Amino acid sequence: MSRTLQAPVTVAFDYTRSTGPVIGRFLTGLRDATIVGGRLADGRVAVPPPEYDPVSHQAVTEFVELPDTGTVTSWTWVSEPVAGQPFERPFAWALITVDGAGTPWLHAVDVASPDDIETGMKVRARWSEERTGSVNDLVFEPDTGDRAATPAPAAGDDVSRIVTPVSLDYHYAASPEESSFFRGLAEGRILGQRCPKCRKVYVPPRGACPTDGVPTAEEVELSQVGTVTTFCIVNVPFLGQKIKPPYVSAYVLLDGADIALQHLILDIPAEEVRMGMRVEAVWKPRDEWGTSIENISHFAPADEPDADFDSYKHHL
């Protein structure tokens, strides 16, 4: 068995932003199968249009509809596409100067191999059947001279808001001490480690005492009962939320520990949760356990009097 535990982790959320009038005009054009540029103070047309001229700093207010053809000014080959890119097969990223524009636009070109693209090559947009007002509404392909029918404009209001998925994939490797903690949870135990010098018990274990800087090798099994030191009532809903607000997230100081553990407090109205309240761990059914803190579903009120403030005031 490996000394340390490892697992793939994905952190993801949908980022919602307003477009403003300039980018909104550009994205509305893409939804309607039209490339829209903005005229700069020197007369050039920029695609995409900036909100302000990069030289004069004046607001860009004049828009120009351009053809959906252009020229590759530089390119790079993507041999191993990653999630979220335009294609699951190899393709090219290219700087494309749309005909009539004076600045290049970074976009994808659908070609089978790097032998099929070169600087100076003419390309044409291939529009999606269903367009939403996104740069993904089109890709470019070599212009063979055979012009396909331009799709009809899509119905709807101008694009004023966009949602962009943001995702980060990484591989998490727990330390040997954290791995011991997670393996303990898989056995229904909460494990910490004690500093040999100051005798403080840390949970989850850290491998070294942050106060004294010495290794914390002594393993301690902790009580599953503790005290709420501080807490927050969550009232705001968010994407991916598993519990309907309001609910409480709190720091629980387990009996015998010197650092609080963050977890949920349930089985009690949120407005009744308080500092000093005694709580106990509520575990999920055993067949749902893994090597995760989520083996503990939540903490619930214990049938005990509240702890005296002096007993946890140094752990806030």
Salt bridges, closest charged atoms under 4 A:
ASP32 OD1 - ARG31 NE 3.26
ASP42 OD2 - ARG44 NE 2.86
GLU62 OE2 - ARG39 NE 3.07
GLU65 OE2 - ARG25 NH2 3.67
ASP68 OD1 - ARG124 NH1 3.44
ASP68 OD1 - ARG147 NH1 3.18
ASP99 OD1 - LYS122 NZ 2.88
ASP110 OD2 - ARG89 NH2 2.80
ASP110 OD2 - ARG126 NH2 3.04
GLU141 OE1 - ARG126 NH1 2.73
ASP143 OD1 - ARG124 NE 3.31
GLU187 OE1 - ARG189 NH2 3.01
GLU218 OE2 - ARG194 NE 3.40
GLU218 OE1 - ARG199 NH1 3.68
GLU221 OE1 - ARG189 NH1 3.51
ASP255 OD2 - ARG278 NH2 2.76
ASP267 OD2 - HIS298 NE2 2.84
GLU304 OE1 - ARG278 NE 2.81
ASP306 OD2 - ARG274 NE 2.67
ASP310 OD1 - LYS313 NZ 3.36
